[in-house]
Amino acid sequence: MMRTPPAKPGDRLDNVDTPALIVDLDALEHNLDRMQEIADAAGVVLRPHAKTHKCPTIGGWQVTRGAVGQCCQKTEEAERLVEGGVEDVYVSNEVVGATKLARLAKLARHANISVCVDDARNVADLSTAASKAGSTLDVLVELEVGGGRCGVRNPQAAADLAIEITGAPALRFAGLHVYNGSIQHARTRAERLAAGHVLQHKVGETLEALSGKGLECPRITGTGTGSFREDIEVGCLNELQCGSYVFMDADYGRNLGGGDAPISDFRQSLFVLATVMSKPEPGLAVLDAGLKALAFDSGPPLIDTSPGLTYLAASDEHGEISGAPESLPTWGSKILLVPGHCDPTVNLHDHYVGVRNGVVEKVWAIAARGAGT
């Protein structure tokens, strides 16, 4: 059952029901434009990651601005994006299991679908599914470049797997997937640049191994909001997968550029609106936004425009904030919280409430919310 949206166009922000996921539309549009400008200036393709926003409408805005398509992590996310009008989707993850593979292969009859692999058995299963569906899948080899998760561990193994793909019916070898998730929240530019040079070296070795087998590599895709600047600088990618830049969050806000200066390309556009529902004692206020409204894997939220207040603790439906008694918001008032981690926070909500100048302008369903298969 579709849940009732917390607001409708024309409502004032103060009248939005809480907890609600708020998008500052001016900041969002700035972020979309800025990342496309950066990609264009670098001469690389932008394929934003939809695991952040899970919304075909935002994906469509990105494509309209020049993005080639979308990334996602799950077959169901890809289905929701294609249903919403996105025509080119890369599942930047291994997809294993006959049911999911059949769905992915069927989807490839309606859109350009690509996927990554790190195992020859997965190649064989993808080929079987695509052959049965009468479709063709573009397949990239995932190369482990520092994240320590999936991916073949050396260049020769990547080249061998690419040969498996080229020989498999209904598949095309499309390139290399080289995402390093562990470096996205490295605070200093020096750390991220060092990781970029490791990436550059490993990609170079793999391109040599592919060339030795007579293979070209059309796409080299990777990077994220934390490391794209450094990865562009070392120059080994032709496709960017950045996702969180559309919204930003408290954790990305801690990354630094040169020296100790914060990075300022992107603005905070995502917030959770909460209501003060109790003030049981001096110095303490309780909000209606806790674990079911915010993700805490990257720490608690910040309280927007109120640095003197601290989000102390959360339970399922409660958030405790502390501060000087005179600085705490009044009972019944509403405050904006900056999530610690935007992606999983989005996955806790059914709708975005898009606001401009304090007035609700858009309400969008988060179509791929909870897409886990």
C-alpha positions as CSV (number, residue, x, y, z in Angstrom):
1,M,0.0,0.0,0.0
2,M,1.4,3.4,-1.0
3,R,1.8,5.5,2.1
4,T,0.4,9.0,2.4
5,P,3.0,11.7,1.5
6,P,3.9,14.0,4.4
7,A,3.1,17.1,2.4
8,K,1.7,18.4,-0.9
9,P,2.9,21.2,-3.2
10,G,2.1,24.6,-1.8
11,D,2.5,23.6,1.8
12,R,4.9,25.7,4.0
13,L,7.8,23.8,5.4
14,D,6.5,24.3,8.9
15,N,3.4,22.4,7.9
16,V,5.1,19.2,6.6
17,D,4.3,16.2,8.7
18,T,7.3,14.6,10.4
19,P,9.7,12.9,10.3
20,A,10.1,13.8,6.6
21,L,12.9,13.7,4.1
22,I,13.4,17.2,2.8
23,V,15.3,18.2,-0.4
24,D,16.5,21.8,-0.9
25,L,15.8,22.0,-4.6
26,D,18.1,25.0,-5.2
27,A,21.0,23.1,-3.6
28,L,20.1,19.9,-5.4
29,E,20.1,21.6,-8.8
30,H,23.4,23.3,-8.0
31,N,24.9,19.9,-7.2
32,L,23.6,18.3,-10.4
33,D,24.9,21.1,-12.5
34,R,28.3,21.3,-10.8
35,M,29.1,17.6,-11.2
36,Q,28.2,17.6,-14.8
37,E,30.4,20.6,-15.4
38,I,33.3,18.8,-13.7
39,A,32.8,15.7,-15.8
40,D,32.5,17.7,-19.0
41,A,35.6,19.7,-18.3
42,A,37.6,16.5,-17.6
43,G,36.3,14.9,-20.8
44,V,34.8,11.9,-19.0
45,V,31.3,10.4,-18.9
46,L,29.1,10.8,-15.9
47,R,27.0,7.8,-14.8
48,P,25.6,8.8,-11.4
49,H,24.9,6.2,-8.8
50,A,21.2,5.8,-8.2
51,K,21.7,3.8,-5.0
52,T,21.9,7.2,-3.3
53,H,18.6,8.7,-4.5
54,K,16.6,5.6,-5.7
55,C,14.4,7.9,-7.7
56,P,13.9,7.8,-11.5
57,T,12.8,11.5,-11.4
58,I,16.2,12.6,-10.1
59,G,17.9,10.1,-12.4
60,G,16.0,11.8,-15.3
61,W,17.3,15.2,-14.2
62,Q,20.8,13.9,-14.3
63,V,20.4,12.4,-17.7
64,T,18.8,15.6,-19.0
65,R,21.9,17.5,-17.9
66,G,24.2,15.2,-19.8
67,A,24.7,12.0,-17.8
68,V,24.9,8.8,-20.0
69,G,22.6,6.9,-17.7
70,Q,22.6,5.5,-14.1
71,C,24.4,3.0,-11.9
72,C,22.6,0.9,-9.3
73,Q,23.4,-2.1,-7.1
74,K,20.4,-4.3,-7.4
75,T,18.2,-5.8,-10.1
76,E,15.1,-4.4,-8.6
77,E,16.7,-0.9,-8.6
78,A,17.4,-1.3,-12.3
79,E,13.8,-2.3,-12.9
80,R,12.5,0.7,-11.1
81,L,14.8,3.0,-13.0
82,V,13.9,1.6,-16.4
83,E,10.1,1.8,-15.5
84,G,10.8,5.4,-14.7
85,G,12.3,6.2,-18.1
86,V,16.0,5.7,-17.7
87,E,17.3,3.9,-20.8
88,D,20.9,3.0,-19.8
89,V,21.5,1.3,-16.5
90,Y,24.7,-0.3,-15.1
91,V,24.3,-2.7,-12.2
92,S,27.7,-2.1,-10.7
93,N,27.6,-5.3,-8.7
94,E,27.7,-9.0,-9.1
95,V,24.2,-10.5,-9.7
96,V,24.0,-14.1,-8.7
97,G,20.9,-16.4,-8.7
98,A,18.8,-17.7,-11.5
99,T,15.7,-15.6,-10.7
100,K,17.5,-12.3,-10.5
101,L,19.5,-13.1,-13.7
102,A,16.4,-13.9,-15.6
103,R,14.8,-10.6,-14.6
104,L,18.0,-8.7,-15.5
105,A,18.2,-10.4,-18.9
106,K,14.5,-9.7,-19.6
107,L,15.1,-6.0,-18.7
108,A,17.8,-5.9,-21.3
109,R,15.1,-6.2,-24.0
110,H,13.9,-2.8,-23.0
111,A,17.0,-0.8,-22.1
112,N,20.8,-0.9,-22.3
113,I,21.8,-3.0,-19.3
114,S,25.3,-3.7,-18.1
115,V,26.6,-5.7,-15.1
116,C,30.0,-6.6,-13.6
117,V,31.5,-10.0,-12.7
118,D,34.5,-11.5,-11.0
119,D,33.9,-15.2,-11.6
120,A,33.7,-17.3,-14.7
121,R,30.7,-19.2,-13.3
122,N,28.7,-15.9,-13.2
123,V,29.7,-15.3,-16.8
124,A,28.2,-18.7,-17.8
125,D,25.0,-18.0,-15.9
126,L,24.6,-14.5,-17.4
127,S,25.1,-16.0,-20.9
128,T,22.4,-18.6,-20.2
129,A,19.9,-16.1,-18.9
130,A,20.5,-13.6,-21.8
131,S,20.3,-16.3,-24.4
132,K,17.0,-17.6,-23.0
133,A,15.6,-14.0,-22.9
134,G,16.7,-13.2,-26.4
135,S,18.7,-10.2,-25.1
136,T,22.4,-9.0,-24.9
137,L,24.1,-7.9,-21.8
138,D,27.2,-5.7,-21.6
139,V,29.6,-7.2,-19.0
140,L,32.4,-5.6,-17.2
141,V,35.2,-7.3,-15.2
142,E,35.5,-6.0,-11.6
143,L,39.1,-5.5,-10.6
144,E,39.9,-5.1,-6.9
145,V,41.7,-1.8,-6.5
146,G,41.9,-1.4,-2.7
147,G,38.4,-1.8,-1.3
148,G,39.0,-5.4,-0.3
149,R,35.5,-6.5,-1.4
150,C,34.6,-8.1,-4.7
151,G,36.8,-8.2,-7.8
152,V,39.5,-10.3,-9.4
153,R,42.8,-9.7,-7.5
154,N,45.3,-9.4,-10.4
155,P,45.5,-8.1,-14.0
156,Q,46.0,-11.5,-15.6
157,A,42.9,-12.9,-13.9
158,A,40.9,-9.9,-15.2
159,A,42.2,-10.5,-18.8
160,D,41.3,-14.2,-18.5
161,L,37.8,-13.4,-17.4
162,A,37.4,-10.9,-20.2
163,I,38.2,-13.7,-22.7
164,E,35.5,-15.8,-21.1
165,I,33.0,-13.0,-21.7
166,T,34.0,-12.5,-25.3
167,G,33.4,-16.2,-26.0
168,A,30.0,-16.4,-24.2
169,P,26.8,-16.1,-26.3
170,A,24.6,-13.1,-25.7
171,L,27.4,-11.2,-23.8
172,R,29.7,-8.3,-24.8
173,F,32.9,-7.4,-22.9
174,A,32.3,-3.8,-22.0
175,G,35.3,-2.8,-19.8
176,L,36.6,-2.6,-16.3
177,H,34.9,-1.8,-13.0
178,V,37.4,-0.3,-10.6
179,Y,35.6,1.2,-7.6
180,N,37.4,1.7,-4.3
181,G,34.7,2.3,-1.6
182,S,37.2,2.4,1.3
183,I,38.8,5.6,0.1
184,Q,35.6,7.7,-0.2
185,H,35.7,9.0,3.3
186,A,39.5,9.4,3.6
187,R,39.7,12.9,5.1
188,T,42.8,14.2,3.4
189,R,43.6,14.8,-0.3
190,A,47.0,13.2,0.2
191,E,45.4,9.9,1.2
192,R,42.9,9.9,-1.7
193,L,45.6,10.9,-4.2
194,A,47.9,8.0,-3.0
195,A,45.0,5.6,-3.6
196,G,44.4,7.1,-7.0
197,H,48.0,6.4,-8.0
198,V,47.5,2.7,-6.8
199,L,44.4,2.6,-9.0
200,Q,46.2,4.1,-12.0
201,H,49.0,1.5,-11.7
202,K,46.7,-1.5,-11.4
203,V,44.5,-0.3,-14.3
204,G,47.6,0.3,-16.5
205,E,48.8,-3.3,-15.8
206,T,45.4,-4.7,-16.6
207,L,45.1,-2.7,-19.9
208,E,48.4,-4.2,-20.9
209,A,47.2,-7.7,-20.0
210,L,44.0,-7.1,-22.1
211,S,46.0,-5.8,-25.0
212,G,48.2,-8.9,-24.8
213,K,45.0,-11.0,-25.5
214,G,43.9,-8.7,-28.3
215,L,41.2,-7.0,-26.3
216,E,40.2,-3.3,-26.2
217,C,38.7,-1.8,-23.0
218,P,35.8,0.6,-23.9
219,R,34.9,1.6,-20.4
220,I,36.9,2.1,-17.2
221,T,34.3,3.0,-14.6
222,G,34.6,3.8,-11.0
223,T,35.2,6.5,-8.3
224,G,32.7,8.2,-6.0
225,T,31.9,11.5,-4.4
226,G,34.9,11.3,-2.0
227,S,37.6,10.5,-4.5
228,F,36.6,11.6,-8.0
229,R,38.8,14.7,-8.0
230,E,41.9,12.7,-7.3
231,D,40.9,9.9,-9.7
232,I,40.3,12.5,-12.5
233,E,43.7,14.0,-11.7
234,V,45.6,10.6,-12.2
235,G,43.6,10.1,-15.4
236,C,42.8,6.4,-15.6
237,L,38.9,6.5,-15.7
238,N,36.6,7.5,-18.5
239,E,33.3,7.1,-16.5
240,L,32.4,8.5,-13.1
241,Q,30.0,6.7,-10.8
242,C,29.6,9.4,-8.1
243,G,26.3,9.3,-6.3
244,S,26.1,11.1,-2.9
245,Y,27.1,14.5,-4.4
246,V,23.4,15.0,-5.2
247,F,22.6,15.3,-1.4
248,M,25.8,15.2,0.6
249,D,25.8,14.3,4.3
250,A,27.6,15.0,7.6
251,D,30.3,12.4,6.9
252,Y,31.2,13.7,3.4
253,G,31.3,17.2,4.9
254,R,34.3,16.1,7.0
255,N,36.4,15.4,3.9
256,L,39.1,18.0,3.3
257,G,40.5,19.4,0.1
258,G,44.0,21.0,-0.1
259,G,45.4,21.7,3.4
260,D,42.7,21.9,6.0
261,A,40.1,23.6,3.8
262,P,36.7,21.9,3.4
263,I,35.6,20.9,-0.1
264,S,32.9,23.3,-1.3
265,D,31.8,22.1,-4.7
266,F,28.6,20.7,-3.4
267,R,25.9,22.0,-1.0
268,Q,24.0,20.1,1.6
269,S,20.6,19.4,0.0
270,L,19.1,16.5,2.0
271,F,17.6,16.9,5.5
272,V,15.3,15.1,7.8
273,L,12.7,17.4,9.3
274,A,11.8,16.5,12.9
275,T,9.4,17.8,15.5
276,V,10.2,18.5,19.2
277,M,7.7,16.3,20.9
278,S,8.9,16.5,24.5
279,K,11.1,18.8,26.7
280,P,11.1,16.7,29.9
281,E,14.0,18.6,31.7
282,P,16.3,21.6,31.2
283,G,18.9,21.1,28.5
284,L,17.1,18.1,26.9
285,A,14.6,17.9,24.0
286,V,13.2,14.8,22.4
287,L,12.5,14.6,18.6
288,D,10.3,12.3,16.7
289,A,13.2,11.2,14.4
290,G,15.3,8.2,15.6
291,L,16.6,5.0,14.2
292,K,13.7,4.6,11.8
293,A,14.2,8.0,10.2
294,L,18.0,8.3,10.1
295,A,21.0,6.1,9.4
296,F,23.6,6.1,12.2
297,D,26.4,3.9,10.6
298,S,28.4,7.1,10.0
299,G,27.5,8.8,13.2
300,P,24.6,10.9,14.4
301,P,23.0,13.7,12.4
302,L,24.0,17.3,12.8
303,I,21.5,19.9,13.7
304,D,21.3,22.4,10.8
305,T,22.2,26.0,11.7
306,S,22.5,25.1,15.4
307,P,26.1,24.1,16.1
308,G,25.6,24.5,19.8
309,L,23.1,21.6,19.9
310,T,24.1,17.9,20.0
311,Y,22.1,14.9,18.8
312,L,22.9,12.7,21.8
313,A,21.1,9.3,21.3
314,A,18.5,7.6,19.2
315,S,16.0,4.8,19.8
316,D,13.4,3.5,17.3
317,E,11.1,6.6,17.3
318,H,13.0,9.1,19.5
319,G,16.0,11.4,19.1
320,E,17.5,13.1,22.1
321,I,19.2,16.5,21.6
322,S,21.0,18.5,24.3
323,G,22.2,22.1,24.7
324,A,22.0,25.1,26.8
325,P,18.3,25.4,27.9
326,E,17.9,28.8,26.3
327,S,19.2,27.5,22.9
328,L,17.0,24.4,22.6
329,P,14.0,24.7,20.2
330,T,10.6,25.2,21.7
331,W,8.1,22.4,22.2
332,G,6.2,21.6,19.0
333,S,8.7,23.4,16.8
334,K,10.5,21.7,13.8
335,I,14.2,21.5,13.1
336,L,16.2,20.2,10.1
337,L,18.8,17.4,10.7
338,V,21.8,16.7,8.4
339,P,22.0,12.9,8.1
340,G,25.3,11.2,8.9
341,H,25.0,9.0,5.8
342,C,22.6,10.0,3.0
343,D,22.2,6.7,1.2
344,P,20.7,4.5,3.9
345,T,18.8,7.4,5.3
346,V,16.9,7.7,2.0
347,N,16.1,4.0,2.2
348,L,14.1,4.7,5.3
349,H,11.6,7.0,3.6
350,D,8.8,6.7,1.0
351,H,8.9,10.2,-0.3
352,Y,11.0,13.3,-1.0
353,V,9.6,16.6,-0.1
354,G,11.2,19.1,-2.4
355,V,11.3,22.6,-1.0
356,R,12.2,26.0,-2.4
357,N,12.2,29.2,-0.4
358,G,10.3,27.5,2.4
359,V,7.5,26.2,0.3
360,V,6.9,22.6,-0.9
361,E,7.3,22.5,-4.7
362,K,7.7,18.8,-5.4
363,V,6.7,15.5,-3.8
364,W,8.4,12.4,-5.3
365,A,8.0,8.8,-4.5
366,I,11.3,7.0,-3.7
367,A,10.5,4.3,-6.2
368,A,13.4,2.0,-5.4
369,R,13.2,2.3,-1.7
370,G,13.8,-1.1,-0.1
371,A,14.8,-2.7,-3.5
372,G,16.9,-5.6,-2.1
373,T,16.9,-8.2,-4.9
